Amino acid sequence: MNKDILEGQWKQMRGEVKSWWGNLTDDDLDRAAGKFDVLAGLLQEKYGYTRERAADEIDKRVTAYEAKMKKKTVAASTK
C-alpha cells in the first residue's frame, strides 16, 4: 500500500517529494513526515487540489518511485 511505502521510505523520498511539488517548503515536509493524510492536506492547501486529486497524485508518484527503485535494485543485482 502506498501509504505504508510513503511513511516507511519518507527519508529516502523526501527529496523526490520536494522536486514533485516545489511549492512545499522544508517546514511543510517536516510537518508531513511521511503521513499520507497530512501530505494530501498540504497539496490541497498549496495547489488547490481536491482531496481525491491529492490522493491520486500521491499514489501515482509513490507507485512510480517504487517502480524506479525496484528497477535500480534489479539492475544492481545483475551486475
BAVEX-67208 format. One record per residue (C-alpha): x, y, z; residue number from 0. Coordinates in steps of 0.5 Angstrom, whole numbers, plus 500, padded with zeros to 3 digits. Layout:
N
<X->X, Y->Y, Z->Z, num->NUM>;
...
end
This chain:
79
<X->500, Y->500, Z->500, num->0>;
<X->503, Y->507, Z->498, num->1>;
<X->501, Y->510, Z->505, num->2>;
<X->506, Y->505, Z->508, num->3>;
<X->511, Y->506, Z->503, num->4>;
<X->511, Y->513, Z->504, num->5>;
<X->511, Y->513, Z->511, num->6>;
<X->517, Y->508, Z->511, num->7>;
<X->521, Y->511, Z->506, num->8>;
<X->520, Y->518, Z->508, num->9>;
<X->527, Y->520, Z->509, num->10>;
<X->529, Y->517, Z->502, num->11>;
<X->523, Y->520, Z->498, num->12>;
<X->523, Y->527, Z->502, num->13>;
<X->528, Y->530, Z->496, num->14>;
<X->524, Y->527, Z->491, num->15>;
<X->517, Y->530, Z->494, num->16>;
<X->521, Y->537, Z->494, num->17>;
<X->522, Y->536, Z->487, num->18>;
<X->515, Y->534, Z->485, num->19>;
<X->512, Y->539, Z->489, num->20>;
<X->516, Y->545, Z->489, num->21>;
<X->511, Y->550, Z->493, num->22>;
<X->512, Y->545, Z->499, num->23>;
<X->517, Y->548, Z->504, num->24>;
<X->522, Y->544, Z->508, num->25>;
<X->517, Y->546, Z->514, num->26>;
<X->512, Y->543, Z->510, num->27>;
<X->516, Y->537, Z->509, num->28>;
<X->518, Y->536, Z->516, num->29>;
<X->510, Y->537, Z->518, num->30>;
<X->508, Y->532, Z->513, num->31>;
<X->514, Y->527, Z->516, num->32>;
<X->511, Y->521, Z->511, num->33>;
<X->504, Y->522, Z->513, num->34>;
<X->499, Y->521, Z->507, num->35>;
<X->494, Y->525, Z->510, num->36>;
<X->498, Y->531, Z->512, num->37>;
<X->501, Y->531, Z->505, num->38>;
<X->495, Y->531, Z->502, num->39>;
<X->492, Y->536, Z->506, num->40>;
<X->499, Y->540, Z->504, num->41>;
<X->497, Y->539, Z->497, num->42>;
<X->490, Y->541, Z->498, num->43>;
<X->493, Y->548, Z->501, num->44>;
<X->499, Y->549, Z->497, num->45>;
<X->496, Y->547, Z->490, num->46>;
<X->488, Y->548, Z->491, num->47>;
<X->488, Y->540, Z->489, num->48>;
<X->481, Y->537, Z->491, num->49>;
<X->482, Y->531, Z->497, num->50>;
<X->481, Y->526, Z->491, num->51>;
<X->486, Y->529, Z->487, num->52>;
<X->491, Y->530, Z->492, num->53>;
<X->491, Y->522, Z->494, num->54>;
<X->491, Y->520, Z->487, num->55>;
<X->497, Y->525, Z->485, num->56>;
<X->501, Y->522, Z->492, num->57>;
<X->499, Y->515, Z->489, num->58>;
<X->502, Y->516, Z->482, num->59>;
<X->508, Y->519, Z->485, num->60>;
<X->510, Y->514, Z->490, num->61>;
<X->508, Y->508, Z->485, num->62>;
<X->513, Y->511, Z->480, num->63>;
<X->518, Y->512, Z->485, num->64>;
<X->517, Y->505, Z->488, num->65>;
<X->518, Y->502, Z->481, num->66>;
<X->524, Y->506, Z->480, num->67>;
<X->527, Y->504, Z->486, num->68>;
<X->526, Y->496, Z->484, num->69>;
<X->529, Y->497, Z->477, num->70>;
<X->535, Y->500, Z->480, num->71>;
<X->535, Y->494, Z->485, num->72>;
<X->535, Y->489, Z->480, num->73>;
<X->540, Y->493, Z->475, num->74>;
<X->545, Y->493, Z->481, num->75>;
<X->544, Y->485, Z->483, num->76>;
<X->545, Y->483, Z->476, num->77>;
<X->552, Y->486, Z->476, num->78>;
end
